[in-house]
Amino acid sequence: MDSTTTVSRTQSFIDLENEFGANNYKPLDVVLARGQGVWVWDVEGNKYLDMLASYSALNQGHCHPRILTALIEQAKKLTLVSRAFRTDQLGPFYKEICEMTHSHSVLPMNSGAEAVETALKAARKWGYQIKEIPDDMAEIIVCANNFHGRTTTIVGFSTEQQYRDGFGPFAPGFVIIPFGDAEALEWAITPNTVAFMVEPIQGEGGIIIPPSGYLKKVREICDRNNVLLILDEIQTGLGRTGKLFAEEHDGIESDLTLVGKALSGGVYPVSAVLSNKEALAVFEPGDHGSTFGGNPLACAVARAALKVIEDENLVEKSLFMGHYLKESLRNIISPHVKEVRGLGLMIGVELKKSAGGARKFCEALMGKGILCKETHKHVIRFAPPLVITKEELDWALERIESVLLHH
């Protein structure tokens, strides 16, 4: 195949996206057609190591055979009945995820943003019913630099100007404090505070890790003030940080935990709100729902995805491989690197302002067969599938070093 055909084939797919699609993403110009494990192939047959894992949705790797089998077998039998009827997959899914995560109850949805919205509704209703605050006065505290999704409610309490521009007016009832500052939380709580929602690590915010013991202090403050702690573990959960949940690094349990992404191994949209208290008990039939939430296909896929995490020891692998990757990256003496930080296989390489932004480094890495993405302009995010091997990491590190030293 000559180079003219090669360029035109990739370009033809890009042209279709540009002609017919909304311009709400700026992807790298690689057109992927196939994936297996930690590897993906583009339409020309070029092979790449996926070091992004769809923002932690692919913890189990691309097209995991056990998850695919569960999807295909269930798809042949029953895919959707809505929640108007019961199925033979929902109860077992509830039991298995609750036992694995030490939760008392679960409410399934589809996307991460839907899980966030579900938790916000539960927290407000809990505030009125259980805490007995005045109607329509509920306050939920969130952190600056947060990323919890893209709905109008959620972008309303974002501090990223672009996420808000042109989308108001926004819902009231949200108070923003600095991330990682437990004292600020203490000061922000009022008699009308129903919940504090926070990411254990701010992923989109640039892989920002709070001070050690932060979540432990937060848990104590919430307990003392009768405030629900909501942890958004959509990116950090299910093994990504070297624990099943990032909260375990501080030895705590939240009241509501939000999971998504890797809950299906990247095969199907599945999310859930897990509850360790009576927070979900405030919902009554008709209060909240989703046509696709908890459908039998989603449940079968999620059950298989959870089993893979357990059976293949992906939490332990993340801890070991993440430590190896982080220390190896720190050993690269590059004039461009300001800091390497992370937990498990969720790692950010922050570049100095003088480096001119992370995008060009991601493009250079793509040229060497590694796919990753910039976040917050100056940070390269490395978060490969948890099934990655040391040999594959060594292959990647050689190329990362070359780009960081010579680009």
C-alpha positions as CSV (number, residue, x, y, z in Angstrom):
1,M,0.0,0.0,0.0
2,D,1.6,3.3,-1.1
3,S,1.8,6.3,1.2
4,T,-0.8,8.3,-0.7
5,T,-3.4,5.6,-0.1
6,T,-2.3,5.3,3.5
7,V,-2.8,9.0,4.2
8,S,-6.1,9.1,2.3
9,R,-7.6,6.2,4.1
10,T,-6.9,7.7,7.6
11,Q,-7.9,11.1,6.3
12,S,-11.2,9.9,4.9
13,F,-12.4,8.8,8.3
14,I,-11.2,12.0,9.9
15,D,-13.0,14.0,7.1
16,L,-16.2,12.1,7.9
17,E,-16.0,13.0,11.5
18,N,-15.3,16.6,10.7
19,E,-18.1,16.9,8.1
20,F,-20.9,15.2,10.1
21,G,-19.9,15.3,13.8
22,A,-20.2,18.1,16.4
23,N,-16.8,19.6,17.1
24,N,-16.7,18.9,20.8
25,Y,-13.5,16.8,21.0
26,K,-9.9,17.3,19.8
27,P,-8.6,13.7,19.5
28,L,-5.2,12.7,18.3
29,D,-5.4,12.0,14.6
30,V,-5.1,8.2,14.8
31,V,-8.0,6.1,13.5
32,L,-8.3,2.9,15.5
33,A,-10.0,-0.2,14.2
34,R,-9.1,-3.0,16.6
35,G,-7.9,-3.6,20.2
36,Q,-6.6,-6.6,22.2
37,G,-5.3,-6.4,25.8
38,V,-3.0,-3.3,26.0
39,W,-2.6,-3.0,22.2
40,V,-4.6,-1.3,19.5
41,W,-4.3,-1.1,15.7
42,D,-5.2,1.7,13.4
43,V,-6.9,1.3,10.0
44,E,-3.4,1.1,8.3
45,G,-2.4,-1.8,10.6
46,N,0.0,0.2,12.7
47,K,0.2,-1.1,16.3
48,Y,0.1,1.1,19.4
49,L,0.4,0.6,23.2
50,D,-2.7,2.1,24.8
51,M,-1.5,4.1,27.8
52,L,-4.8,5.8,28.5
53,A,-7.2,2.9,28.8
54,S,-10.2,5.2,27.9
55,Y,-9.7,7.2,31.1
56,S,-9.7,4.0,33.3
57,A,-12.6,2.2,31.6
58,L,-10.3,-0.5,30.2
59,N,-8.7,-1.7,33.4
60,Q,-9.2,-5.3,32.2
61,G,-7.8,-4.5,28.7
62,H,-9.4,-4.2,25.3
63,C,-11.9,-6.9,24.3
64,H,-11.3,-9.1,27.3
65,P,-12.5,-12.6,26.2
66,R,-14.4,-13.4,29.4
67,I,-16.3,-10.1,29.3
68,L,-17.0,-10.5,25.6
69,T,-18.3,-14.0,26.2
70,A,-20.7,-12.7,28.9
71,L,-21.9,-10.0,26.6
72,I,-22.5,-12.3,23.6
73,E,-24.2,-15.0,25.7
74,Q,-26.5,-12.6,27.4
75,A,-27.2,-10.7,24.2
76,K,-28.6,-13.9,22.7
77,K,-31.0,-14.3,25.6
78,L,-32.3,-11.0,26.9
79,T,-31.0,-7.4,26.6
80,L,-33.6,-5.1,28.0
81,V,-37.0,-5.2,29.8
82,S,-36.7,-1.8,31.6
83,R,-37.1,-1.9,35.3
84,A,-40.9,-2.6,34.9
85,F,-40.0,-6.3,35.3
86,R,-37.4,-8.3,37.1
87,T,-34.6,-10.3,35.5
88,D,-32.3,-13.1,36.5
89,Q,-29.2,-10.9,36.2
90,L,-30.0,-7.9,38.5
91,G,-30.2,-9.7,41.9
92,P,-26.9,-11.6,41.4
93,F,-25.2,-8.4,40.2
94,Y,-26.4,-6.6,43.3
95,K,-25.2,-9.4,45.6
96,E,-21.8,-9.8,43.9
97,I,-20.9,-6.1,43.7
98,C,-22.0,-5.5,47.3
99,E,-20.0,-8.4,48.6
100,M,-16.9,-7.4,46.7
101,T,-17.1,-3.7,47.8
102,H,-18.5,-4.2,51.3
103,S,-21.6,-2.1,50.4
104,H,-25.1,-2.5,51.7
105,S,-27.1,-1.5,48.6
106,V,-26.6,-0.4,45.0
107,L,-28.4,1.6,42.4
108,P,-27.3,0.9,38.8
109,M,-27.2,3.5,36.0
110,N,-25.4,3.8,32.7
111,S,-22.9,6.7,32.6
112,G,-20.6,8.1,35.3
113,A,-22.5,11.5,35.1
114,E,-25.8,9.7,35.8
115,A,-24.2,8.1,38.9
116,V,-23.2,11.5,40.1
117,E,-26.7,13.0,39.4
118,T,-28.2,10.0,41.3
119,A,-25.9,10.6,44.3
120,L,-26.8,14.3,44.4
121,K,-30.5,13.5,44.4
122,A,-30.1,10.9,47.1
123,A,-28.0,13.3,49.3
124,R,-30.6,16.1,49.0
125,K,-33.5,13.8,49.8
126,W,-31.6,12.3,52.7
127,G,-31.0,15.9,54.0
128,Y,-34.7,16.7,54.0
129,Q,-36.0,13.3,55.2
130,I,-33.3,12.2,57.7
131,K,-31.4,15.4,58.7
132,E,-34.6,17.4,58.5
133,I,-33.2,20.6,57.0
134,P,-35.7,23.1,55.5
135,D,-37.1,22.4,52.1
136,D,-35.0,23.5,49.1
137,M,-32.1,24.6,51.4
138,A,-29.7,21.7,50.9
139,E,-26.1,22.5,50.3
140,I,-23.5,20.1,48.8
141,I,-19.8,21.0,49.1
142,V,-17.5,20.2,46.2
143,C,-13.9,21.0,45.3
144,A,-12.3,23.5,43.0
145,N,-10.7,21.8,39.9
146,N,-13.3,19.0,40.1
147,F,-14.5,16.9,37.2
148,H,-17.7,15.0,37.9
149,G,-19.3,15.0,34.4
150,R,-20.9,17.2,31.8
151,T,-24.6,17.6,32.7
152,T,-25.8,21.2,33.3
153,T,-26.1,20.6,37.0
154,I,-22.5,19.3,37.2
155,V,-20.8,21.9,35.0
156,G,-22.6,24.5,37.2
157,F,-20.3,23.7,40.1
158,S,-17.1,23.3,37.9
159,T,-14.4,25.9,38.3
160,E,-13.2,25.3,34.7
161,Q,-14.5,28.3,32.8
162,Q,-14.9,26.5,29.5
163,Y,-17.1,23.8,31.0
164,R,-19.5,26.6,32.1
165,D,-19.4,29.2,29.3
166,G,-22.7,29.4,27.5
167,F,-24.5,26.8,29.5
168,G,-26.2,28.8,32.4
169,P,-28.3,29.5,34.4
170,F,-27.0,26.9,36.9
171,A,-28.6,25.1,39.8
172,P,-28.0,26.6,43.2
173,G,-27.0,24.7,46.3
174,F,-23.3,24.0,45.7
175,V,-20.4,25.4,47.7
176,I,-16.8,25.2,46.3
177,I,-13.8,24.8,48.5
178,P,-10.1,24.1,47.7
179,F,-9.1,20.4,47.1
180,G,-7.0,18.7,49.7
181,D,-7.8,21.2,52.4
182,A,-9.7,19.5,55.3
183,E,-9.9,22.7,57.3
184,A,-11.7,24.5,54.4
185,L,-14.3,21.7,54.6
186,E,-14.8,22.3,58.3
187,W,-15.3,26.0,57.7
188,A,-17.7,25.5,54.8
189,I,-20.2,23.3,56.6
190,T,-23.4,24.9,57.7
191,P,-26.6,23.4,59.3
192,N,-27.9,23.0,55.7
193,T,-24.9,20.9,54.5
194,V,-26.1,17.5,53.4
195,A,-22.9,16.1,51.6
196,F,-19.3,16.6,50.6
197,M,-18.5,15.1,47.1
198,V,-14.9,14.7,46.1
199,E,-12.6,12.7,43.9
200,P,-9.9,10.8,45.9
201,I,-7.5,11.9,43.1
202,Q,-8.4,14.6,40.6
203,G,-8.0,12.8,37.3
204,E,-9.1,15.4,34.7
205,G,-7.7,18.1,37.0
206,G,-4.2,16.8,36.3
207,I,-3.7,13.7,38.5
208,I,-3.7,15.9,41.6
209,I,-3.2,13.8,44.8
210,P,-4.3,15.3,48.1
211,P,-2.0,15.3,51.2
212,S,-1.6,12.0,53.1
213,G,-4.5,11.5,55.5
214,Y,-6.8,14.0,53.8
215,L,-9.7,11.5,53.3
216,K,-9.3,10.3,56.9
217,K,-9.7,13.9,58.2
218,V,-12.6,14.5,55.8
219,R,-14.4,11.3,57.1
220,E,-14.0,12.5,60.7
221,I,-15.4,16.0,59.8
222,C,-18.4,14.5,57.9
223,D,-19.1,12.2,60.8
224,R,-18.9,14.9,63.4
225,N,-21.3,17.2,61.4
226,N,-23.7,14.5,60.2
227,V,-22.8,15.1,56.5
228,L,-22.7,12.4,53.9
229,L,-19.3,11.7,52.2
230,I,-19.7,11.0,48.5
231,L,-16.6,9.7,46.8
232,D,-16.4,9.8,43.0
233,E,-14.4,6.7,42.3
234,I,-15.4,6.5,38.6
235,Q,-11.8,6.9,37.5
236,T,-10.0,5.8,40.7
237,G,-12.1,2.8,41.6
238,L,-11.9,-0.9,40.7
239,G,-8.1,-1.3,41.0
240,R,-6.8,1.8,39.2
241,T,-4.8,3.2,42.2
242,G,-3.5,-0.1,43.6
243,K,-6.4,-0.7,45.9
244,L,-9.9,-1.7,44.9
245,F,-11.0,1.8,45.9
246,A,-8.7,4.8,46.5
247,E,-10.4,5.4,49.8
248,E,-8.6,2.3,51.2
249,H,-5.3,4.2,51.1
250,D,-6.7,6.2,54.0
251,G,-8.5,3.3,55.6
252,I,-12.0,4.8,55.3
253,E,-15.4,4.1,53.8
254,S,-17.6,6.7,52.2
255,D,-21.4,6.9,52.5
256,L,-21.9,6.9,48.8
257,T,-19.3,5.6,46.3
258,L,-19.7,6.2,42.6
259,V,-18.4,3.6,40.1
260,G,-18.5,3.4,36.3
261,K,-16.0,3.0,33.5
262,A,-14.1,-0.2,34.4
263,L,-17.3,-1.6,35.9
264,S,-17.9,-3.0,32.4
265,G,-14.3,-3.3,31.2
266,G,-15.0,-0.8,28.5
267,V,-17.5,-3.1,26.8
268,Y,-20.8,-1.4,27.7
269,P,-22.0,1.7,29.6
270,V,-22.5,0.6,33.2
271,S,-22.3,2.8,36.4
272,A,-23.6,2.4,39.9
273,V,-24.0,4.2,43.2
274,L,-22.9,2.1,46.1
275,S,-24.2,2.9,49.6
276,N,-22.7,1.9,53.0
277,K,-25.5,3.7,54.9
278,E,-29.1,4.5,54.7
279,A,-28.6,7.2,52.0
280,L,-30.1,5.1,49.1
281,A,-33.0,4.0,51.4
282,V,-34.7,7.4,50.9
283,F,-35.7,6.5,47.3
284,E,-39.2,5.1,46.8
285,P,-40.7,3.7,43.6
286,G,-41.0,6.6,41.1
287,D,-38.4,8.8,42.7
288,H,-35.6,8.0,40.3
289,G,-34.9,5.6,37.5
290,S,-33.4,4.8,34.1
291,T,-34.8,2.7,31.3
292,F,-31.4,1.1,30.6
293,G,-30.0,1.2,34.2
294,G,-29.6,-2.3,35.5
295,N,-30.6,-4.0,32.3
296,P,-29.7,-7.7,32.0
297,L,-27.0,-7.2,29.4
298,A,-25.3,-4.5,31.6
299,C,-25.5,-6.7,34.6
300,A,-24.0,-9.8,32.9
301,V,-21.1,-7.7,31.5
302,A,-20.5,-6.0,34.9
303,R,-20.5,-9.4,36.7
304,A,-17.9,-10.7,34.3
305,A,-15.8,-7.5,34.6
306,L,-15.7,-7.7,38.4
307,K,-14.7,-11.4,38.3
308,V,-11.8,-10.6,36.0
309,I,-10.5,-7.9,38.4
310,E,-10.7,-10.5,41.2
311,D,-9.5,-13.6,39.4
312,E,-6.6,-11.9,37.6
313,N,-5.4,-10.0,40.7
314,L,-5.6,-6.7,38.9
315,V,-5.6,-4.6,42.1
316,E,-2.2,-6.1,43.1
317,K,-0.8,-5.8,39.6
318,S,-1.8,-2.2,39.5
319,L,0.0,-1.6,42.8
320,F,3.2,-3.3,41.7
321,M,3.3,-2.1,38.0
322,G,2.3,1.4,39.1
323,H,5.2,1.7,41.5
324,Y,7.5,0.4,38.8
325,L,6.3,2.8,36.2
326,K,6.3,5.9,38.5
327,E,9.8,5.3,39.8
328,S,11.1,4.6,36.3
329,L,9.6,7.8,35.0
330,R,11.1,9.7,38.0
331,N,14.5,8.3,36.9
332,I,14.3,10.0,33.5
333,I,16.3,13.2,33.9
334,S,14.5,15.4,31.4
335,P,14.8,19.3,31.3
336,H,11.0,19.4,30.5
337,V,9.7,17.5,33.6
338,K,8.5,19.3,36.6
339,E,7.0,16.4,38.6
340,V,5.9,12.8,38.3
341,R,3.0,11.8,40.6
342,G,0.4,9.1,40.9
343,L,-1.0,6.1,42.7
344,G,-1.1,2.7,41.2
345,L,-1.4,2.9,37.4
346,M,-2.8,6.5,37.5
347,I,0.2,8.7,36.8
348,G,0.7,12.2,35.7
349,V,3.9,13.7,34.3
350,E,3.7,17.4,34.8
351,L,5.8,19.4,32.4
352,K,7.4,22.8,33.0
353,K,5.7,25.8,31.3
354,S,8.8,26.2,29.2
355,A,8.1,22.8,27.6
356,G,5.3,24.4,25.6
357,G,2.4,22.1,26.6
358,A,1.9,18.4,26.8
359,R,0.0,18.0,23.5
360,K,3.1,17.9,21.3
361,F,4.7,15.3,23.5
362,C,1.6,13.1,23.2
363,E,1.8,13.5,19.4
364,A,5.5,12.6,19.4
365,L,4.7,9.5,21.5
366,M,2.0,8.5,19.1
367,G,4.7,8.6,16.4
368,K,6.6,6.0,18.4
369,G,3.6,3.7,19.0
370,I,2.3,5.0,22.4
371,L,-1.1,6.5,22.8
372,C,-1.7,8.8,25.8
373,K,-3.4,12.2,26.3
374,E,-2.7,15.6,27.8
375,T,-4.8,16.9,30.6
376,H,-4.8,20.5,31.9
377,K,-2.4,21.5,29.1
378,H,0.9,20.7,30.9
379,V,0.3,17.1,32.2
380,I,0.8,13.9,30.3
381,R,-1.5,11.2,31.7
382,F,-0.3,7.6,31.8
383,A,-3.0,5.1,32.8
384,P,-2.6,1.8,30.9
385,P,-4.9,-1.2,31.3
386,L,-4.0,-3.0,34.6
387,V,-3.2,-6.2,32.7
388,I,0.0,-4.6,31.4
389,T,3.3,-6.5,31.9
390,K,6.7,-5.3,33.0
391,E,8.1,-6.1,29.5
392,E,5.4,-3.9,27.9
393,L,6.2,-1.1,30.4
394,D,9.9,-1.4,29.6
395,W,9.1,-1.1,25.9
396,A,7.0,2.0,26.6
397,L,9.6,3.5,29.0
398,E,12.3,3.3,26.3
399,R,10.2,5.4,24.0
400,I,8.9,7.8,26.7
401,E,12.5,8.5,27.7
402,S,13.5,9.2,24.1
403,V,10.6,11.7,23.7
404,L,11.1,13.4,27.1
405,L,14.8,13.8,26.5
406,H,15.0,14.8,22.8
407,H,11.7,16.3,21.8
